[in-house]
Amino acid sequence: MNTTATLAPRRFRPGFWTAVFVVLFLAFCTVTVIRFTKGLGAVTNLSDQFPWGLWIGFDLLCGVGLAAGAFTLTAVVHLFNLKKFEPIVRPTILTGFLGYAFVIVALLLDLGQPWRIWHAIVYWNPHSVMFEVAWCVMLYTTVLAVEFSPVVFERFGFHAPARLIHRIITPLVILGVLLSTLHQSSLGSLYLIVPSKLHPLWYSPMMPLHFYISAIGAGIGMVILESYLSKRAFRRHLEMDLLEPLARGMVVALGIYGLMRLQGIRRNHAFGSILEFGYEGRMFLLEFTLGVILPVALMSFRRLRSHPDWLVGGAFLAVLGFVMNRLNISITGMEAASGVRYLPSGMEIIVSVGLVATGMAVFAFAVRTFPIFPEGPVAHPKEPEAGA
């Protein structure tokens, strides 16, 4: 019997999704070259009247917010000592780190003079919210890298530095929670200076708290989605005993956030804008229904939370509503005051989609290389068929 074929290494055969990623990555690289050689005007529909578009509304505001699961879950495990959630801490930290890393990449693309991004380190302006956000993002990205470093150390057999990080993990988590609280809320503070420009359906003096609470809710939803996608991609089981309690926490966060939003709308006397059912009113109703009402209603019932399909559906709605909220704040709510209608160009969309695809590819590489999950590195699974 000839065993040569049996013992031969399995060849990697690129499938449908690999081809999709390659196309998106090449398109992203092409747009990046055009942006840095010909300027923002060559690839975006931004203008002096509307300087912040998709790359801020989606890449920055959503990227940072959806990474909030990292500080939420590390706090649950290391500060509240709920060790049963430890199996999903590492993939959550990896997701958070990648989210922040690609936010930085997006900022480099969006800044008019990206080569000056280091100026915040040297030229301090403590009166600027942007200065505080820049420092918090830099520091928290560093904290996430340090929290993730034991995974790398373990992979290459450096056990001494891994043990050192484990000894100081509690102060690191506390620092991470403080930094996240500061910059998640400060992103909302960016819009406090435009009360006459941002539509009253979204403007509120409590926007920093709105941003913080909604990030916790959506961050938990992202943890659930990440677990589901890992199940599909790597043939893992769905940790329902861990995700069902997280869904309860998501309900609490979204419920508090929803009540705060309604209170802000009442204070602004803006319910009339909803009843008029104009452009802003329709967008608010869609955002609030998808991101607050439906996930809270669905996840309030244990029978639905305990079913994988309903659980993942509720988490997806929470994340989708969160994305719509950030886009409504940065785009929909600002259009009337700017006097222009902004639609992102195809190249802007390519950059955003390309960043998401690259993040997913890096996550898959890390899972197959490092002990992200308790069972260790995951072997190359058979790629699912298109449309599966």
Secondary structure as the mmCIF struct_conf table of DSSP 4:
data_model
#
loop_
_struct_conf.conf_type_id
_struct_conf.id
_struct_conf.beg_label_comp_id
_struct_conf.beg_label_asym_id
_struct_conf.beg_label_seq_id
_struct_conf.end_label_comp_id
_struct_conf.end_label_asym_id
_struct_conf.end_label_seq_id
HELX_RH_AL_P HELX_RH_AL_P1 THR A 4 LEU A 7
BEND BEND1 ALA A 8 ALA A 8
HELX_LH_PP_P HELX_LH_PP_P1 PRO A 9 PHE A 12
HELX_RH_AL_P HELX_RH_AL_P2 PHE A 16 LYS A 38
HELX_RH_3T_P HELX_RH_3T_P1 LEU A 40 ALA A 42
TURN_TY1_P TURN_TY1_P1 VAL A 43 VAL A 43
BEND BEND2 ASP A 48 GLN A 49
HELX_RH_AL_P HELX_RH_AL_P3 LEU A 54 LEU A 54
HELX_RH_PI_P HELX_RH_PI_P1 TRP A 55 LEU A 60
HELX_RH_AL_P HELX_RH_AL_P4 LEU A 61 LEU A 66
TURN_TY1_P TURN_TY1_P2 ALA A 67 ALA A 68
HELX_RH_AL_P HELX_RH_AL_P5 GLY A 69 THR A 74
HELX_RH_PI_P HELX_RH_PI_P2 ALA A 75 LEU A 79
BEND BEND3 PHE A 80 PHE A 80
HELX_RH_3T_P HELX_RH_3T_P2 LYS A 83 ILE A 88
HELX_RH_AL_P HELX_RH_AL_P6 VAL A 89 ASP A 110
BEND BEND4 LEU A 111 GLN A 113
HELX_RH_3T_P HELX_RH_3T_P3 PRO A 114 ARG A 116
TURN_TY1_P TURN_TY1_P3 ILE A 117 TRP A 118
HELX_RH_AL_P HELX_RH_AL_P7 HIS A 119 VAL A 122
BEND BEND5 TYR A 123 TYR A 123
TURN_TY1_P TURN_TY1_P4 PRO A 126 HIS A 127
HELX_RH_AL_P HELX_RH_AL_P8 VAL A 129 ARG A 155
TURN_TY1_P TURN_TY1_P5 PHE A 156 GLY A 157
HELX_RH_AL_P HELX_RH_AL_P9 HIS A 159 ARG A 167
TURN_TY1_P TURN_TY1_P6 ILE A 168 ILE A 168
HELX_RH_AL_P HELX_RH_AL_P10 ILE A 169 SER A 189
TURN_TY1_P TURN_TY1_P7 LEU A 190 ILE A 193
TURN_TY1_P TURN_TY1_P8 PRO A 195 LYS A 197
BEND BEND6 LEU A 198 LEU A 198
TURN_TY1_P TURN_TY1_P9 PRO A 200 TRP A 202
TURN_TY1_P TURN_TY1_P10 PRO A 205 MET A 206
HELX_RH_AL_P HELX_RH_AL_P11 MET A 207 PHE A 234
TURN_TY1_P TURN_TY1_P11 ARG A 235 ARG A 235
HELX_LH_PP_P HELX_LH_PP_P2 ARG A 236 LEU A 238
HELX_RH_AL_P HELX_RH_AL_P12 MET A 240 ARG A 267
TURN_TY1_P TURN_TY1_P12 ASN A 268 HIS A 269
HELX_RH_AL_P HELX_RH_AL_P13 PHE A 271 GLU A 276
TURN_TY1_P TURN_TY1_P13 PHE A 277 PHE A 277
HELX_RH_AL_P HELX_RH_AL_P14 TYR A 279 PHE A 288
HELX_RH_PI_P HELX_RH_PI_P3 THR A 289 ILE A 293
HELX_RH_AL_P HELX_RH_AL_P15 LEU A 294 MET A 299
TURN_TY1_P TURN_TY1_P14 SER A 300 SER A 300
BEND BEND7 PHE A 301 PHE A 301
HELX_RH_AL_P HELX_RH_AL_P16 ARG A 302 ARG A 305
TURN_TY1_P TURN_TY1_P15 SER A 306 SER A 306
BEND BEND8 HIS A 307 HIS A 307
HELX_RH_AL_P HELX_RH_AL_P17 PRO A 308 LEU A 327
HELX_RH_PI_P HELX_RH_PI_P4 ASN A 328 THR A 332
HELX_RH_AL_P HELX_RH_AL_P18 GLY A 333 SER A 338
TURN_TY1_P TURN_TY1_P16 GLY A 339 GLY A 339
BEND BEND9 VAL A 340 VAL A 340
HELX_RH_AL_P HELX_RH_AL_P19 GLY A 346 THR A 369
BEND BEND10 PHE A 370 PHE A 370
BEND BEND11 PHE A 373 PHE A 373
TURN_TY1_P TURN_TY1_P17 PRO A 374 GLU A 375
BEND BEND12 PRO A 377 PRO A 377
HELX_LH_PP_P HELX_LH_PP_P3 VAL A 378 ALA A 379
HELX_LH_PP_P HELX_LH_PP_P4 PRO A 381 GLU A 385
TURN_TY1_P TURN_TY1_P18 ALA A 386 GLY A 387
#
